[in-house]
Amino acid sequence: MSQKVIITVAPTGSIPDRKDNPNIPYTAREVAAETVRAYEAGASVVHLHARDPQTGKPSSDIEVFRSYLDEIRAACPIVTQITTGGGATTLGLSVEDRLRPVLELLPDSASLNAGSMNFGRVLFPNTPDTIELYARRMKEAGVMPEFEAYDLSMINNVEYWVRRQGLLDPPYQFSFVMGVIGGIPATPKNLLAMREALDPTYRWQAIGIGRHQFTMGAMGALLGGGLRVGFEDNVYLSKGVLAKSNAELVEKAVRIVRELGLEVATLEEAREMLPLLNRG
């Protein structure tokens, strides 16, 4: 049986806007429509940031997240995931404010950034206290953390601050975010090093930023992981060609996975493969 590959879509993000690609969704209806098309194209998970529906700027309004989740849940059964990191670099949110939408809205999953770093020119603070708090609270809420690792050291952070302290039972889900200025460069050698540093029982996906989206995604699939595509990380379908939708990016990812002799996981398969906490 062929290996199954989970595809995640990140349809809006917090950095690219309509000056970069006029097709980036801002409103709840737009985000939901993009999510449904991406789901129908082969994505099993959606990763969400909040945007002001009028200006498209990053938002800290929990009602924006609520509107996204309400529209998406009414339209399709995709696995839902919201960020706990977007407001830290762009809005200066407190640790508790970043976590509040997770605890109130109870998505299937939420990102848990596994260490502090320079995110471009901005400090992205994720101290051990924050990592421990988020792991504990997410477990209590039944929300699966997705540990976002921007460098090798962050894998060890999770082992030391979460697993060794018994805050969350393994296996875990990781994202290897590659190509952010301040994080690990997006190269095949670096992705292999990240994968080899990870406990083999864990699930993971590759996230390549910009032009690295499909090269890192393809290598991630070959190495046994999943991949993430979407306007959050990349707005181009190919060099110089803007994507018309997130679904176009998902369709390309599906083609790549199949050309590699692998199979795209269905939603039901993805739910079985992921270490979700809300199965009951």
N, C-alpha and C positions, 0 to 999 in steps of 0.2 A: 504494500500500500504506500502511495506517495506521501511525503511529508506535507502537512497542512500549514499554511502560512496565514497568519492573522494580519489583515490590513486595517490600519487606523486612519481616519481622516481628521485633520485639524482645519476646519473651514474658514476661520476668521482671524484668530490670533490677536495680537495687540500692537504689532509694529507696522507691517505693511498696511497701506490704505488705498483708497481709490486713485490716488495719484500714481501708485505703482501698478495697479490693475483695477480697471473700473468695474470688474465683476465681483469684487470682494463684498460679501454680505455684511450688513450692519443690523437690520431689524430682526426681530424674532421670526417673523414670517419668512424673511430671506434666508436666515440661518437654517431654519427648519427645512425649507425647500431644498437648499444645498445639501443638507444632511440626508434627506430622503433620496435624492438622486445619487449621492455617493453610496448609500446603503444598497440601492438597487444595482449599482455598478460593481459591488463586491466588498465594501467596507463593513466591518463588524463592530467597530468602536468609533465613537465621535469624541474628540477632545475640544473643550470649549473655553473661550475667553469672553468676557463681557465687553461690549462696545456701546457707546452712546448711540442710540438709533438715529439721531439727527446728524451728528458730526462725525461719527465713526471713531472718536477718540476712546482710549481705554476707560472703562467705567468701573467704579467700586459698588454700584447699586445692585443690591441683592435681587431686586425685582427684575433686573435685566436677565440675570441667570435664571430666575424663576420662569420668566416668559419664554426663554429658550427651551428649557426643559419641558415645560407644559406643551409647547407646540410640537416638539420632537416626539415626546412620549405619546401624544395623540395621533401622530402620523406614522410611526414605525417603531419596531422593537429593538433598535440598535442599542448596544451597551453604551451608557452615558458616562462621561468623565469630565470634570471641571477642574480648572487650574486653582492652585493655592499660591502660585508664584507671580502671576502677571501684575498684580497690584503692588508688589514689593518694589520693583524697579521703576515703574511708571507713575505710581500714585503715592508711594511712601506709606502704604498701609501697615498697620500693626500686625503682629503675629496672630492675634485673636481675630482681627478683621479679615485676614486672609482665609482663615479657617471657617468663619461663620457660614458662608453659603453651603459648605459641605455638610455641616451639622444640621442646618435647617432644611435643606432641599434633598439630601440623601440620594445623590447620584449613585450609580453602581461603583464608580471609582473616582479617585481624585489624585492629582499629581502631588508627590512629596519630594521636594528638591533636596538632594542628599549632601549638600555642602555649600558653603559660601564661596563666592568667586567675583572677579571683575567681569561683568557682563557688558562687553564693550568698554565704555568709559564710566559705567555705573556700577556701584557696589550692589551685589545681590546677596543679602544676608540670610543664611540658613544655618544657624548655630546648632550645636548638639542639643541644647535645650529645646529648640524648635523642632528638630527631627524627632526627639523623644515624645514631645507633646502631641505632634501630629499623628505619629504611629499609634499612640495610646488612644487618642480620641477617635481616630478613624476605625480602629478595631471595635471600640465600644459602639460606634454608630453603624457598624456593618458595611463600611465603605472600603473597598480595596485600595490601598495605596499603590500608586505606580511610582517607584523610586526613579527620579530623573538624575542620571549621572552624567556630568559634563567633563569628568576626568576620572582616571583610575582610582585616585584617592577616595572618591565618593562611594565606590563599591565597598571599600573597607570601612567607611563611615557607617554604612548600614549594618555591616557585620558586627561592628563594635558597639554602636549605640542602640541598635534595635534587636538583632538576633541574640547577642550574648547576654543582654539584659532581660530576655524573654518577653519583650513588649508585644511581639507579633509572631505567631507561629509561621515558619516557612512552609512551603516555598513562597517566593516573592516574585513580583513582576517589576522589571526594570525597563527604562528607556535609556539608550546610549545616545546622547545628544552631541553631535559632532559638527564642528565648523563654526561655532560661535566664537567671536574674538574674546579671548580670555579663557576659553575651554580647550579641550583636546582637538587638534586639527583633524579634518575628515580625510583620513588616508586608510587604505586597506590594512596596512600594518597595525595602525592604531586600533581599528575595529577588532582585528584578531586578538590584540592584547586585551581589550576590554572583555571580549567573550571568554578568553582563557582565564581571566581573573575571577569570573563569575562561577558560583556553585552550579554544577551541571543540572541540578534539579529545578533551577529557577527558570521562569519565562522571561523573555526580553524582546525588545524591538530596536531597530536602528532608525535614527532620525538624522538625516543629512540636511544641512541648512543650505539654501540656495541651490546652486548648480550641482551640489553633492546629493540631492534628494534621491535620485534614482540609482546612482552608482553605489552609495552606501546601502540603500534599500535592497538592491539586488544582492550585494554581498551578504547583508544580514540574512536574507532568505536562504542563501546557500549554506550559511553557517548554522542554520537551525532556528533563527529568530523570525520575528515579524518585521513589518516596516510601516512607517507613517508617511503619508503624503498630505498635501493640502496647502491652502494659501497662507497659513501661519508661517510656514517654513520656506515656501517657494511659490512664485506666481507665474512661472514659465512652464509650458508644456515641453518645449525644446529650446535650443539656443535662439534667442531673439523672438520667439513666438509665445505671446501671452496665452495662458490657459483661459478658456471661456467659462470654465466652471471647475469646482472641485471634483466633480464626477469625471471630467476628462483626465485629471491626474490619477484618480483611482483606476480608471479603465487602462491607462498606460501601465500602472503597477500590476494589474491583473495579467496583462499581456506578458510582461517581463517574467512574472512568477511562472506562468504556464510554459513559456519558452525555455525556462530553466528545468523543465521536467517536474515541476512541483505543482501542488494544488492549493487553491485559495480556500481557507477555512470558511465554512458557512457560519451564520450567527450561532446556531445551536452547537456547532463544533467549537467555536471560539469560547462560548460560555463554559464548556466543559474543560477546555485547555487552560483558561485563565484561573488564577487562584482567588476567585471572587468570594466575598464574605457574606453575601446576601442570598445564598442559594435556597434557604429555607422559606 
